[in-house]
Amino acid sequence: MPQQPEPLDPHQDMVALLQGAWRARAVHVAAELGLPDLLVSGPRGVAELAELTGTHAPTLGRLLRALTTFGVFHRLPDGRTYGQSPLSAVLVSEPANPESTDARFMAANWHWAAWGDLLHSVRTGESSFEVANGGVSFWELTKTDPDAKRRFNAAMSAVSVAESTATARAYDFSAARHVVDVAGGLGSLLAAVLTENPALRGTVLERPETVPLAEDLLAAAGVDGRYEVVAGDFFESVPPGADVYTIKRALHDWDDDTIVRILGRIREAMRPDSVLLVIEGMVGDDSDQEALFRGLLLTVLVGGQDRPESDYRTLATRAGLRTTRTVRVGDTLRILETRLP
């Protein structure tokens, strides 16, 4: 396990940690106001930025000045004009970086409120989202609220596209004829797999409200005639008889018993020679800081968690599956290949 460096001044370092939430919130607000986008064409004065964003100029100026102290935006010598910095450029919305969509996802009041009730999650092991948001679950909100749905889909899509391409190249799908992506989201994994394997056809299983979005992405991917998007619920049933089943970054949203239930539903759909690929961020004792906090995010939002590979192997066994091998995709992303006994 890597050793943490000793702080040079523990008091000063702790003040920086305690104020970290303030810094993050300031970045969220800058992204929400679209300030990085407004500075793409060059520096602008505070008064002009305030007019464009409908904000209070003196307070906006204080926000910008505070952000420059840790490298977000650049303050020009006149003290009233601000320009882009390497950090703020990452937050530009078009073309979207994962960090820019993340910032807008985190900027939502419901997201911030859920983290504010982290103590509830630590005490109970449950999601704090419902407690912090009037009894509405994360899944309910992202299903019924258009803005929440847009923010969530954008954040997931920005990360998923790169991961999906890497996954499609890391695993050999060439022997398969039909793949079913369970909880396939916007369809980026299936699009990548079909692009890499021109003889393959595929199916995405997703919630009804996500089906049109997945259809749009697949239609734009140039894989016409080789896919279908099915509205359904993986707790109820999964399209049967495919050569390969995939489920990517969906199991980590649930507790152990629920994961076993989901894997059991997929197992029921499999043929004797089918393969199920569990694609997850599999963490260990040497996980980096980002992975550990992303795991806490899962708990706060939906009551889930990231797990080590050994846990997924155990859960697969409980669901009546045997693990045949593991394929590494990225730093923590792994493909756990499972089959029927």
N, C-alpha and C positions, 0 to 999 in steps of 0.2 A: 504494500500500500504506500503510495507516494507521501513523503513527509511535507508538511506545510512549512514555508519559511517563517521564522520568528519575526513578529512585527517590530519595526524600528521604534515606533512609539505606539504602544497599545491604546492609549487614550485617544490619540489623533486618528488612528486607524478605525477605532470603534465609532467615533463621530462620523467618519466617512461612510461607514456601513449603515449607521442609523439614518443618515440623510440620503441613502441610496434610493429610497422610495420617492423622495422629492425629485431627484434627478430623473428617474425613470418617468415620473408623471409629467415633468416638463417636456421631455422628449415626446411622450404620447400626444400632448396638446399641440406641439409644433407640427407633428405629422397630421393630426386631425384637422388643423387649420390649413394644411397644404403649403406651409411656408417653404419647404424644400423645393416644391414644384415652382413656386413663384420666383425663386432665385436662379432657376436654370438659365435664364437669358442674361443674367448679370445682377450685380448688387442693386438693392433698393433701399430707400429710406424708411424709417419706422412709420412716418405718417402715411406714406403710400401703402405700406403693408397693412397698416391698420384699416385703411379705407377698403382695401381689397378683401380683407378677411372679416370686416364688420366687428372689429375689436376696439378696445380702449387703448389708444396709442401709448400713454405713459406706462400702463401695465404691460402691454406687449413689448415695449422697449426694455423693461426690467426682465421679462422672460428671456428675450434674446440675449441680453447682456449676461444673464446667469448661465445660459447654455454655452456661451463662448468660453466660459471658464474651464470647461472640460472638453473643448474641441468641437462642439456642435455649432456650426456657423462661424463666420469670420467677421470681426468688427473692424470697420475701416477707421482710419485716423480721425475723421471728423466726429466719431462717437455716435453718429445718428444713422449710419448706413451699414447694412449687413450684406455679406455675400456668402456663397456656398463654401463649405469646407469638405474635405474627404468624408468625414462622418455624416454630415447632413446630406451629401450627395447619395449616400446609400438609402436614404429615406424617400427619394423621388419615386413617385407612384408609377410612372411610365418611362421606360420598361420597369416593371415591378421586380424588386429584389425580395427575397424571403423576409428580410429585415423590415422592409417598408410595409408589407402586408401584416407582419407580426405587430408592428407598432400600431397600426389601425385596429387590429383585433384587440390588443391590450388597452387601447384608448377607450373602449366602450365602458360605460359606467357599470354595467352588469359584470364585466370581467374584473374591474377594479374592486367592486364590492365583494366579490367572491374571495379574492385574496385577503381583503380586510377581515374576513371571518375565518382565516386559516386556523385560528385557535380551536374552532369547532371541529375541524377535520382532525387535528392532532388529538383532541380529547376523545373523539368517537370513531375515527377511521372512516367517516362518511364524507361525502361531498359537502362543502360549505355553500355551494351555489344556491340551492333551494332556500336555505336559511337566510342568505343575504339578499335574495331576489323575490321575496314574497311568496314562497312556495312553488315557484315555477322552476322546473328542471332545465338544465342546459339543453337537453335534446328537445324539450317542448319549445323553448325559446327559439332555437335555431330552425325549428320546423314552422313556426307560426309568425315570427317577426321577420319581415323582409330584410331589414337592416342587419339584424343579427345573423341571418342566413348568409347574406352577402359577405360580411366580414369573415365568418367562419370558413366559407367555401374558398374565399380568396387566400386566406392564410394557409389552409390545407393544400390548395393547389400549387402555390408557389414552392413549397417544400417537396411535394409529391412528384412533380414532373422530373426533376433531376434524379430523385431516388428511383423512380419507375424505370427510367432508361438504364440506370446502373443495374437494377434487378433483372431486367429483361436480358441484359448482356452477361450477367453472372451465372445464370442458370440455363441449361441446355433444354429448350422446349422442342427441339427438332423432331423427336419421335411422336409428339402429340398431334392430334387432329382437332381437338376441341378443348378449350380451357374456360372454366367458369371462375370469374373473380367475385368472390362473396364480399358484400359491403364494399363494392368497388368505387365508391365516391363519384368523382366527376369523370372517371374512366381513363385516367392517365396511365395506370399500370397496364390495362388491357391494350390501350393504343400503342404503348411501347412494345409490348410482347408481340402484337400482330405486325407491327412495323418490322421488327427483327426477324419474324418468321412468316414469310408471305404465303405459305401453304396452310396456315393455321386459321381457324375461326374461333370466335369467342363470345361469351355472354357476361354481362355485368348484372349482378343482383344488387338493387339499391332501394332505398325508401322512395315511395311514389313522388314526393316533392323534388327529389334529386334527379329523377329519370330524364326530364327535358335537358338539364345541364349536361349530363353524361352523353346524351345523344348529340348535342351540339359539338362537344369536344371530339367525339369519335368521328363525326361527319367531317370535321376539319382536319382529321389526322390522315386522310387518304387511304383508309382501309375499308372503303365502301363494299357492301355485299358480304362482309365476313364477320359481322357482329350483330348482336341484338342486346337491348337493354330491357331487363325484366323488373317490374315493380314487385317488391315482396318484402318479407321479414324473415331474417335468418333464424329467428326463434321458432318460426312455424315450419318452413320447408326451404329446400335448396334445389335448384334444377338438377335432375338426376343424370347419371350416365356419362359424365365428362371424363376425359383422360387425365386432366390436371385440374385441381381446384387450388385457388390462391385466396389468402386472406391477409391483407397488409395493414398493419398499424390500426387494427380494430379491436383485437382481443385485449389490448392493454387498457381499454376503457372500462373493463369489467372485473368483478371479483372472481376468485378461483372457481366457485361452483357454477357461476354463469358461463365462464369460459368453457368448462367441461360440457355444459349444455349446448353451447354453440358448436363446438367441435363434434358433439354427438349428432347434431342435425346434419352437418356436412358428411359425417361418416355414413349416415343412412342413405345419402345420395350417391355415394361412391360405388363404382364397380369393384370387383375383387382385385383388378389390376390398376385401379386409379391411384393417383398420387395427390396428397394435400400438402401444399407449401404454406407454412406459417411464417410470415415475414414480419419481423418485429425488431425494435431496438432492444437488444439483450445486454443488460448491464451487469457489471460485476463490482467487486470491492474497489477496483482501480478506476471506476467511472469518473469522468471529468465533471466539473462544476455544472456545466450546462445540462448534462444528462440528468444529474441529480435533481436540479430545479425543475426540469421538464417533467420528471416523475412526480414531483409535488404538485405541479400544475394539473396533471391528470387527476390526482386525488381531489384537489380543490374544485375542479369543474364537474367531474363525473364520478368520483369515488374510485377511480382506477389507479394503476401504478405500472411502472416499468419493472421488469423481472429479469433475473439471470437466465441463461439458457437452460440450466438444470431444472428450473421451475416449469418452463414450457415443456420440457421432456416429460416431467412428472404429470402435468395436466393432460398431455397427449395420451399417455398410458392410461390415465383414469377414464379417458373418453374411448378407450378401445383401439388406440392407434399405436403403431410402433415407429420409432424414429430411426431412419436409415442413414442419414448424414446431415451435416450442417455446411452451408455454403456462405462464406463471408462476402458481404456486399460493400460495407463501409466501416467506419470506426466502430460503431455498435450495431449497425443493421445486419441481421443474419436471416438466412433462409433455412428453416428447419423442415427437411423433407420427411414426410410421414406417409405410412401406408397401412393398409389393413393387416392384421396379424397373419 
